[in-house]
């Protein structure tokens, strides 16, 4: 089975609290977020990930 990255597609993952890197052709983009409540984890983290993906 071939992955999208192996097929030549530009693949990115936006993940909180990790190191930004390129792994096996996949661009891993990090953003820092420490949730203050369960509600903010579901709302603010989604907005931060979306903004980071648009950069």
Secondary structure, DSSP 8 states (H G I E B T S, - for coil): ---TTTTT--EEEEEESS--EEETTEEEEEE----SSHHHHHHHHHHHHHHHHH-
